[in-house]
Amino acid sequence: MTNPKVTVIISVYNEEKYLKKALNTILNQSLKDIEVICINDKSSDKSLEIMKEYSNKDERIVLINNKENLGLGLSRNNALKIAKGEYIGFVDGDDWIKKDCLENVYNHSKKLNTDITMFQMTNYNNEDGSFHENTWSNLDELSDEYDNKVFDGSKTKNFLFKLPVSACQKIYKRSFLENIDAKFPVGIYFEDNPFFYYVWLKAKRISIIKKHYYIRRVHSESITGSCDKKFFDIIPSGIELFKIFIKNNFYKDYKKDLINYRIDAYRLTVKCLDDDLLEEFYNLSKEEFKNIYNSPYKEDFLKYMNNKNLKIFNLILNTNNVNEFKKEYF
């Protein structure tokens, strides 16, 4: 038996309300030659029961039942180790894909021999049932000149940090991911950020499809649905991202945008956190800003930060407590 054309990896944690929709749209794809790796990340609801029910009916499903909650990054990494598909795709347990998604994206990728193919995403508001698009998920930064073309990551240098980082909006050639030893960071949220920039800048053959194949469900229970303590992980995620750029010699060409992208995350998180979390985040940010200030990259940060980011950097670094910071900043 030959290996499947596409492996879809879906890691699930307590998504019983949405999981059947996700699985139905994957298993009922017009492309039948697929493998579906379902990971139950120690859900406490009926997610595992649903996955068992589906796996008993469809031999294309490979079921992994984590004995402890490993998080999305490690769960995906474990699935990548056993995936057999020529290409790899990811679907979140609360999202879904259109019926012709895998067939059309696979055929496009195969024809152009891509490492990565990225397509458009539609956002679905779970509260009112409305669909909406934005410039980010529509790939508006990629003009018509990129249509049906193959390019490498360097061709998006001027707008790299305006591209969608979601692992789910793309399919990847498995041999490419294996050759570059691509892994998601483990134990933190916002794991898509370091993964995306690493694989994108390593890729030699990228293509896009300006069609909305993926539907992202926006609701209060999703990782980015509410601004809470999960957002503290912009700190370790940013550190990991910075290391990737240094280690792979990307830093020189991207340092101005990288630095501002990293500090933007602090600035936006400060604005959205409630007061009961702001003090802890302020203290963690101060420690990291001290590390930056004492690092070999201090002068680059001070030179390239835009005015908004320089302001928050200096205020967090130089104020004595969160109340003093709030008085000066807000």
N, C-alpha and C positions, 0 to 999 in steps of 0.2 A: 504493500500500500504506500503510495506516495504521500509526502507531507502535504498538509492542507495549504491552500493559498494564503489564508489569513488566520492568525490567532487573535482572538479578542480576549483581553484580560479585564475582568471586572472584580474589583475588591469591594466587599460589602461589610458594613458595620451598621446594624440596626436600621435597615431600610425596607422593612417589610411592606410599608405603605406603597412604595414605588417600584419594588424589585420586579414584580411580574411584568410591568410595562417595559422595563429595560430588557429583560430576558426575551420577552415575546418579539420585540423588534430586532433583536440580534439573531434569534433562531429562525425567524421568518424572513431573513434576508433573501433577495433574489440570487445572491451567491451562496450556494449550498456547501461548497467545499471549504468549510471553516472548522476551526477548533475554538472552543470557548472555555477558558480557564476561569472558574468561579472560586473566589477565595472568601470564606467566611472568617472574618477577623474577630472571632469570639463575640458574636452578636448575642445580646440578651433577649431579643425579640424572636419572631418566627422566621427570620431570614434563612437560617440553616434548613429549616423544614421545607421552605419554598425551593431552595436550591437542590435539595435531595429529591423532591418531587419532580423537578425538571430533569435532573440528571438520570433518573430512573427511566424517563421516557425518551431521552435523546443521547445517543452514544457519543455525540460530538463534544459533550460537556466533560471536562476534567474538574473534579471537585477537590479543593483543598480546604480542610477544616483546621484553622489555627487553634492550638491548645491554649494560647494566651493572646492577648491583643497586641499585635506586632506593629500596628500602624500601617498607613498606606504605602510608605516608601519601601519598607522591608517586604511587605506582602507582594508588591509588584516585582521587586527584585527576585523573589523566590519563584514567581510565575515565569519570569523571563528565562530562568535557568532551564525550565522544562518545556518551554514553548517550541512547537514544531513548525509553525507557519512560516511561509516565505516572507510575509510581512506581519507586523505586529500593530494592533490597534488597542486603544483603551476606551472603556465606557464606564462612567461612574454609575453606581447603583440607583441613583435617583434621576438619571437622565435617559434619553433614548436616541435612536438613530433612524433615519428614513430607510425605507425598504430597499432602495437601490444604492445605498451608501457604499457598502463594501465592494459590490461588483464594479461600480463605476470608478471608484478610487483605486481599486486594485488594477483594473485594466489600464487606467491612466499611468499608474506607477510602473507597471510592467512594460508598457510601450516606451516610456521615457527612461526606464532603468534608474529610477530615483532612489536615493537614500531616505528622503523624507518627502511626503506629499501632504500639504496642508490645505484644508478646505474651510468654508465658512460655517459659522455657528449661529443659531437663533436662540434667543433667551425667552424662556417661558415663565411668566409670573404665576406662581402656584396659588396666590391669593385670589386673583381675579380672572385667571385663565387667559390672559392676554399674551400675545407674542410681540417681541420688540427686538430691534436690531440696533447695533451701535458701530461706530467706525472701527473699533477694536476687533470685534467678532466678524465684521464684514471684510476684514483685510484691506481696508481702504488705503493704507499706506503703500500697498503693492499695486502700482498703477497697471494699466492695460499692457504695458510693455513686458510684463512678467507672465502674461497669459500664454499657456502652452509652450513655455520656455523652460530650459533647465539652467539653474544658476547655483553658485555656492554661497555660503553664509556671508562672505565678505561683500557681496553685492547689495546687502541690506544695511551696510554700516551706518548710513545717515539716519536710519530710523529703527535700528535694531531693538531699542528698548520701548518701542511702540507696538511691537508685534505681540500677539497673544501667546502666552507661555503654556497654556493648558496642554497636557499630554494627550487629551482626548480629541483634539481638533486636527489630528494628524495620523498618518500611518507611517511606519518605519520599516525599512528592510532589516530583517533579523540579522543577517550576516554583517551588516554595517554596525548595528548596536554591539554585536559580539566583538567585532574587530577593534572598536574603540573602548571596549569594556565599560559601556554606559550603565550607570546605576543611579537610582534615586537616593538622595540622602535619607538616612534612617533616623526615626525618633522625633521628627519635627514636622510641623505643618508648613505649607508653602514649598513643598518638596518639588513641585513642578518647575520652580524658577531655576535652580542650579542645573537640573536635568536639561531643560530646554536650551539654555544658552550653550551648554557644553556640546550637545549633539548638533545644534544648528551651526555652530562655528566649525565643527569638525566635518560637516557634510560637504561633499563635493558636488552632489547632484540633488538639488531641491526643485520642487515644482509646486504650483498652487492650482486649486480649482475654485473658481468663483461660483460655488453653489452651496446652498445651506443644507448640509447633510446631517448635522448634529444639533440636537435640541438640549439645551442646558436648563434644568429646572432651578429657578431662583426661589428659595424659601428660607425661613428663619432658622431652620435646623441645619442648613448646609454650612460648610466650613467658613465661607466668606459671607454668610447670610447675616451674621450679627457680629458686631465689634466687641469681642470679649478677650479673655486671657489667651486664647489661641493666637491672637495677633502679636503676642510677645515673641512668637517664633520668627518674626521678620528679622530678629537680631541674629540667631544662629543661621538662618537661611541666607542672610546677607553676607555673613562671614564666609560661609561655604562657597557662595557665588564668587566672592572676591578671590578666594584661594584658587578657584578654577581658572579665572582669568590670568592670575599670576603664573600658575603652574604650566599652563598651555601656551604661554607667550601671546595671549590675546590683549594683555593689559595696555601695552604701549599705544595700540591703535584705538582703544575704546575708553581710555581712562576718564576723560571728562564726563561722558555720558554715564559710565559705570558709577562713578562717584556720586553724581546727582541722583541716579536711580536708587542707589543705596540709602542716601539720606532722605530722599523723598518718602521712603517707607516709614521712617521715624516721624516725619512731619505729618503725614496723613493719619498715622495711628494716634498720635497725640490729639488730633482734632476729633477723633471718633470715640475715644475711650471715655467711659464715665469716671467721675471723680474717685470712686472707690478702687479703681484699678490704676489710675494715673500715677499715683505716687510710686508704686512698685515698678511700673514701666519707666518712669523718670530715673529711678535709681539704677536700673539695669542699663538704661541708655547712657547714663553718666559714666558707668564703668567701661562701656564699650567705646565711648568717645575719648576717654582717657587712653585706652589702648591705641586708638587711631592716632591721637596726638603724640604718643610716645613711639610710634612706629616709623619705619623708613618712608612711609607714604604721607606723612603729615603735610609736607609742603605741597604735594599734589592736591590734597583735600582743600587746603586753604586757598590755593590758586584757582581751582576749578569749580568749587561750589558756587551755585548761583546765590543771589542775595537772600532768598527765602531760606535756603538750606544753611547758609552761613549763619544766619540769625539764630536759628534753632540750635545749631551745633554749639555756638558760643554761649548761648543762654543756658543750655543744659550743662555745659562744661563749667561755667563760671558762677552759677547761682548756688546757694547753700542748701536749698530745700525746694520741694515741689511748690509750696505756696509762694515763695519768692519768684520762682519760674512763672507760675500762672499770672502773677501780678504784672510781670514784665512782658509776657508773651501774648496774653489774650486781651 
